[in-house]
Structure formats: C-alpha cells, structure tokens
Amino acid sequence: MAIDGIDGSGKSIFARRFSQALDADGLSAVLFHVDDFRRPVNWSRTDRAELDLYYDDYYDLPALDDCLRAFIGGQPSVDVALIDLSSGAAQPARRIDFAGVGVAIVEGVFVRRLATVGAAATVIVIETTPAEARRRLLSRDIAKGRSQAEIAHRIAARYFPAQDRYRAFTEGQPAAAVSIDNENPDMACLASLDQQRVPAVVQRALRRLFPGAATP
C-alpha cells in the first residue's frame, strides 16, 4: 500500500491509523516512511537550485525501493543504513522486521516515483488544498522551532515546486485507487474507492476508519 499526497496533507497520521485498522482486522502491517530515507544535503550550494536538491537528492528512494523489494521477496527483515543529516556521518544500521507481516505501507512525498509502488502497490491519495497544507506546515514547523520566514521559504523553494514537478511525473499514470478528503481532519471522508483495484481486506479497514461512508 502506498499513501500519497502533498506536503502537509496528513499522510503520516493517516498511515498510522490505517495500519491500526488493518491490525484490528487481523492483518499486521509494517510502515515505511519516506522521511526515514533522507540524505545530507548542502542547501547553501549555489550551483544547483534548491528545488533540484530537494526533489533529486534529499530522499534516498533507491534505498527505500530495496527495502520494499526485500518485503515483496519474502525476506524476514532488512537492515537500513542511517546517516546523520547534520554531520553526514554513518550511524548504526536500523533493522526493520517483517516476518509474518501481511502488508507493507509506504507513506511520504513522491511515493509513486518508487519502482516497487508502480509495479505492485495500491495507491491511496490524501487530498488537501495547498492553502490548508500551508497552514499545517506552518503549525508543524513552528513547533519544531523554525521561524515563519524559514518555513515560508521552504514552502516556496522546495515543497510546492517539487509537488508541481511530481504531478508532471505522475501524469499518464493510473489514478489512485482510493482518495481521502482530508481538508478537515476532524471530518475526513472516503471520497472515492475503486472496488476492482482495492483488496477486500483493505476495503474493510477503510470502512472501519470511515464507518457509514457510502460506496463511491
């Protein structure tokens, strides 16, 4: 399963809730976060645009693809190499165990750039307007100690332009099998669901999250 959506749309929160709903139905899941596969980047470089650094260099998508291939291939675990983002120093590897796990959920920006997602995943997209995503990004990053000016710069130079490039990349690909309207997290709803493309166990988990939702 792949959870897609723009920065600030609520992918991480939904992925955790979705994993819990699957578990309640007796199907264990392992969560992979794109944000756990980041690489050190020198944002002060002048030879390349900040957008290019963010879109092309910041996320180690090949390493994440390798982890997903290990899951698909039936391996019981995978060791993930870690790098300190400040110093660039290698850290002890982190082991992700998925022996006996039935579903892998990968969430984060640009998930449809992963070869494994294109080949094998059911995609759920979390829909939020840019204005609401901006509001959430400001709230989230202010809590991390960043200034409003710094956050506004990241949104303008990285997040939103990268999403424009990503949308161009995904043009021509099949639409997501599931769409969640998450403009108001307290009133999130199941906006669309392609029953022919979504496994029954996933449909049951979605009904658990959105009880009473009409079949789109």
TAQUI-V744905 format. One record per backbone hydrogen bond with DSSP energy under -0.5 kcal/mol. CO is the residue of the C=O (numbers start at 1). NH is the residue of the N-H. If there is no record, write none. Layout:
co: <CO:CO>
nh: <NH:NH>
//
This chain:
co: <1:2:2:3:4:6:10:11:12:13:14:15:16:17:18:19:20:21:22:22:23:26:28:28:30:32:33:34:37:41:42:49:50:51:52:52:53:53:58:59:60:61:62:63:64:65:66:67:68:69:70:71:76:76:78:78:79:80:82:84:89:91:94:95:96:98:103:103:104:105:106:107:108:110:111:114:115:116:117:121:122:123:123:124:125:125:127:129:130:131:132:133:134:135:136:137:138:139:140:141:142:147:148:149:150:151:152:153:154:154:155:155:158:159:160:161:162:163:164:165:166:167:170:177:178:179:179:179:180:180:181:183:184:185:189:189:192:193:194:194:197:199:199:200:201:202:203:204:205:206:208:210:214>
nh: <106:4:124:108:126:9:14:15:16:17:18:19:20:21:22:23:24:25:25:27:26:28:102:103:105:107:36:37:60:43:45:53:54:55:56:57:57:58:39:61:64:65:66:67:68:69:70:71:72:73:75:74:98:99:80:96:81:94:91:88:84:82:80:97:78:101:30:105:106:32:3:34:111:113:114:118:119:120:121:123:2:177:178:4:127:180:182:133:134:135:136:137:138:139:140:141:142:143:144:146:145:151:152:153:154:155:156:157:158:159:160:161:162:163:164:165:166:167:168:169:170:171:173:194:125:181:191:192:127:182:189:185:187:188:181:191:179:195:197:198:199:202:203:204:205:206:207:208:209:210:211:213:216>
//
